[in-house]
Amino acid sequence: MATIALDPRLDKKAADFIAQKHRMYIDGKFVNAASGKTFPVYNPATGEVMAQVPEAESEDVDRAVRAARRAFDGGPWAKMSPSQRGRLLTKLSDLIEQNLEEFAELESMDNGKPLTVARAADVPLAADLFRYMAGWTTKIMGHTFPISFPGEYLTYTLREPIGVVGQIIPWNFPLLMAAWKLGPALAAGCCVVIKLAEQTPLSGLRLAELIHEAGFPEGVVNVLTGYGEGAGAPLAAHELVDKVAFTGSTEVGRLIVHAAAGNLKKVTLELGGKSPAIIFPDADLERAIPGTASAIFFNHGQCCCAGSRLFAHESIFDKVVEGVSDIASKIRVGSGLDPQTQMGPLVSEEQFQKVTGYIDSGLQEGAKATAGGKRAADKGYFVQPTVLTKTKPDMKVVREEIFGPVVCAIPYSDADLDRIAKEANDTPYGLAASIWTRDISTANKMAKRIRSGTIWINCHNVFDAALPFGGYKQSGWGREMGSEVLNNYTEVKAVTTAL
């Protein structure tokens, strides 16, 4: 491969890692794809190739799954005590923190996000997730039951690891999503084959090195790079996989369900969203305006729970739109490595075309851009933060997930909470929502009416390892994080002994 010029602002550790020959991690070894194929990884700030990684296909998936199967069925992982598993997860968390700056730079280069955001959020939250899950290894337990069947019995349940898990993660938070998936599966005692997003594989490959360094037994974690059709589909369909966990679009989630049908493996899905942010007339606008702007523009709008439908009461609508539009117009867009950057590029050419296509569609159908609406640079995948008004309920920009920095601002005149909730719920999705009001009764009444897995009151995008996250309707099955996620990776066994 020809020498690739990397950004001179990169620290040497990150630059050396990006420039090295990359291999996948299977059965405790770093390996090439069986075919020898590789594919390019692009810098979204320039559109230029910055690395090549192995292209996994069915043979590689099979090797990884069989390695995980051996490790689960008879390897040291199956015999390891909960506290030993917890110590390994804690060690991995410590190693991530020790390499925080390198991971932040890798995320910025790979995904495009500002280095300041990756440094303050993505990497620390990933380390925290592993540490939180380390604490759960010794607390996964069953119950005893006083049953009424005639006779005397000792009856209890065991909660056991589900087995070999295939995990497919997205590109919007590459390291953090890997942590969300790996942490609970390993805490529960499962073995894992994880496929990284083809757009953003670098931090996951670096994580594989730390997993190896931490001392996880061979086959417990296997890390693949490849495309959805070549690697993701055979992983979801593999007969030796007991469960598949996927985060990504609702469209691909449907394909995962079909692929998993062969052996009826368990499935959890964290999918798309079209989340409402609802501002009531009594809201503190000095808090609500920047809060709802952040709800959509954080991570370039590439968040499944982005507040992409902004409902504001007509009495404050103009002021809200003016405020959010002013914030949007002042957001500094640029390379993620620039310390002044507030919003980086979209992740890929494909995503850039998708987002700009939605903006063009909205404008052609009569929407008005009060901020943005155009490409933000001649090179790279940059889009201006965009605020659209004068939308209609049947427009694509209102109905469909854009997954970019585009918000539809919608006025409402109603005072009836049921009717406001009906409009907010008029979407096939149900991932998240935020409610902005000074009235705590109104806030909690509305929270009960919104059909979403997460409700934020006077805030948006607040995450913690202890909080469950997931969606209603077509936003997915199951929950990530918190104690709830352990249900994804365990089976319950009832044991009854006649006395």
Stockholm file with secondary structure:
# STOCKHOLM 1.0

chainA/1-499         MATIALDPRLDKKAADFIAQKHRMYIDGKFVNAASGKTFPVYNPATGEVMAQVPEAESEDVDRAVRAARRAFDGGPWAKMSPSQRGRLLTKLSDLIEQNLEEFAELESMDNGKPLTVARAADVPLAADLFRYMAGWTTKIMGHTFPISFPGEYLTYTLREPIGVVGQIIPWNFPLLMAAWKLGPALAAGCCVVIKLAEQTPLSGLRLAELIHEAGFPEGVVNVLTGYGEGAGAPLAAHELVDKVAFTGSTEVGRLIVHAAAGNLKKVTLELGGKSPAIIFPDADLERAIPGTASAIFFNHGQCCCAGSRLFAHESIFDKVVEGVSDIASKIRVGSGLDPQTQMGPLVSEEQFQKVTGYIDSGLQEGAKATAGGKRAADKGYFVQPTVLTKTKPDMKVVREEIFGPVVCAIPYSDADLDRIAKEANDTPYGLAASIWTRDISTANKMAKRIRSGTIWINCHNVFDAALPFGGYKQSGWGREMGSEVLNNYTEVKAVTTAL
#=GR chainA/1-499 SS CCCCCCCTTSCHHHHHHHHSCCCEEETTEEECCTTCCEEEEEETTTTEEEEEEECCCHHHHHHHHHHHHHHHHTSHHHHCCHHHHHHHHHHHHHHHHHTHHHHHHHHHHHHCCCHHHIIIIIHHHHHHHHHHHHHHTTCCCCCBCCCCSSSCEEEEEEEEECCEEEEECCSSSHHHHHHHHHHHHHHHTCEEEEEECTTSCHHHHHHHHHHHHHTCCTTSEEEEECCIIIIIHHHHHCTTCCEEEEESCHHHHHHHHHHTTTTTCEEEEECCCCCEEEECTTSCHHHHHHHHHHHHHGGGGCCTTCCCEEEEETTTHHHHHHHHHHHHHHCCBCCTTSTTCSBCCCSCHHHHHHHHHHHHHHHHTTCEEEECCSBCCSSSSCBCCEEEESCCTTSHHHHSCCCSSEEEEEEECCCCHHHHHHHHTCSSEESEEEEECSCHHHHHHHHHHSCCSEEEESCCSCCCTTSCBCCEETTEESCBSTGGGGGGGEEEEEEEEEC
#=GC SS_cons         CCCCCCCTTSCHHHHHHHHSCCCEEETTEEECCTTCCEEEEEETTTTEEEEEEECCCHHHHHHHHHHHHHHHHTSHHHHCCHHHHHHHHHHHHHHHHHTHHHHHHHHHHHHCCCHHHIIIIIHHHHHHHHHHHHHHTTCCCCCBCCCCSSSCEEEEEEEEECCEEEEECCSSSHHHHHHHHHHHHHHHTCEEEEEECTTSCHHHHHHHHHHHHHTCCTTSEEEEECCIIIIIHHHHHCTTCCEEEEESCHHHHHHHHHHTTTTTCEEEEECCCCCEEEECTTSCHHHHHHHHHHHHHGGGGCCTTCCCEEEEETTTHHHHHHHHHHHHHHCCBCCTTSTTCSBCCCSCHHHHHHHHHHHHHHHHTTCEEEECCSBCCSSSSCBCCEEEESCCTTSHHHHSCCCSSEEEEEEECCCCHHHHHHHHTCSSEESEEEEECSCHHHHHHHHHHSCCSEEEESCCSCCCTTSCBCCEETTEESCBSTGGGGGGGEEEEEEEEEC
//
